């Protein structure tokens, strides 16, 4: 993978200055690591967006702070604005090339499942990433999960089936299932599903009608007219006429 570099500027003032940083089309950030004191930074927004699209959280990037030599780091965490979903703060984890690190690596599903293609099943992915341990230089951007071994509905792929790059140790439980293929519904199952959905709709409708009837009965008891379209029970007293109604 190509080398990715992010330029950064040191921040000496904290707190409210973060708002000023964002107003300058930059993102407040912090970089820290084992034996490395935390440093507050500001990152150009367009540059970060471009690098993050390629690196994600599973590739090393070179962080060039001020005029210093770049340091190796991974993008550990990105905090997003709850409305715009734009990054508003970044955590970089600086690594040592001679020290093993932990990282979350995404899975990339590849191949073709016979159970899906020939038997009409549905691929069910139960994991999208695994935790690994390795030296920074061995960190993979992604790990492939080959689904071609899923030939029947009884087959499954577990973490233990993953082919890992050299020097990479997976920390996720090897017994965890990654993917299976679900058999298509039979006609009987489809019929039961339709009946169940119809029953749910009917139940909701009945509950709504019951609440409306209760409200109408309460209105009649208080001498008010029932809601529009409401049925008045035979023998029920008519609603009281307003005193100011024209005769």
C-alpha positions, 0 to 999 in steps of 0.5 A, spaced: 500 500 500 502 506 498 505 511 503 500 516 506 502 522 510 498 527 514 501 534 516 499 536 522 500 543 527 501 543 534 496 546 538 498 549 545 491 552 547 486 547 548 478 548 550 475 553 546 480 553 541 477 547 538 471 551 535 476 556 532 480 550 529 474 547 526 472 554 523 479 554 519 477 548 516 481 543 520 480 538 525 482 538 533 486 531 534 491 528 539 496 523 538 499 518 543 503 512 544 506 507 549 512 512 552 510 518 548 507 524 551 500 526 548 500 532 544 494 536 541 494 537 534 490 540 528 489 537 522 487 540 515 480 537 513 480 536 506 487 532 507 484 528 513 478 526 509 483 523 503 487 519 507 482 516 511 478 514 505 484 510 504 487 508 510 481 507 515 483 504 522 487 499 519 493 502 516 499 506 518 500 513 516 505 518 517 504 524 521 508 530 520 508 535 526 510 542 524 517 541 521 519 534 525 520 528 521 514 524 520 512 519 526 508 512 524 501 512 527 494 509 526 487 513 526 485 510 532 478 513 533 474 519 529 469 522 533 463 525 528 458 530 529 451 527 531 448 531 525 453 532 520 457 526 521 463 530 519 469 528 523 470 533 529 476 530 533 481 525 531 485 520 536 492 518 533 496 512 536 503 513 535 507 506 534 514 503 535 516 499 529 519 494 534 513 493 538 507 489 537 501 492 537 493 491 537 489 493 531 482 492 528 482 489 521 476 489 517 474 483 513 473 482 505 468 477 503 471 474 497 469 468 492 462 465 490 458 460 495 455 454 491 449 454 496 448 461 494 448 461 487 446 454 486 441 453 492 438 459 492 440 461 499 442 467 503 449 469 505 449 471 512 455 475 515 456 475 522 462 479 523 465 485 519 472 485 522 477 481 527 482 483 532 489 482 531 496 483 534 502 484 530 508 488 528 506 495 525 510 493 519 506 487 518 499 490 519 494 488 513 489 493 511 484 487 510 483 480 511 480 476 506 474 471 508 473 466 502 466 464 502 467 458 496 467 453 502 460 454 503 457 449 499 451 447 503 446 450 508 450 446 514 457 449 512 460 455 516 466 459 516 469 461 523 475 465 525 480 459 525 478 458 517 481 465 515 488 465 512 492 470 516 498 474 513 505 472 515 507 475 522 499 476 524 496 473 530 488 473 530 486 475 537 478 474 536 476 467 538 477 462 533 471 458 534 466 465 532 462 464 526 464 469 520 459 467 515 453 461 513 448 461 508 441 461 510 436 456 506 430 459 502 423 459 506 419 453 504 412 455 501 409 453 508 414 457 511 412 463 507 405 462 508 406 462 516 410 468 515 404 472 511 399 470 516 403 472 522 404 479 518 397 479 517 395 478 524 400 483 527 396 488 522 389 486 525 392 486 532 394 493 531 388 495 528 384 492 533 388 496 538 386 502 535 379 501 534 379 499 542 382 505 544 377 509 539 371 506 542 374 507 549 375 515 548 368 515 545 365 512 551 368 517 555 366 523 551 359 520 551 359 519 559 361 527 559 356 529 555 360 531 549 359 528 542 363 522 540 369 523 535 367 524 527 365 517 524 364 514 531 358 509 532 353 511 538 351 505 541 343 504 541 340 507 547 346 511 549 344 518 551 345 524 546 350 529 546 348 535 550 347 541 546 351 547 547 348 553 551 349 558 545 347 553 540 342 557 535 335 554 536 
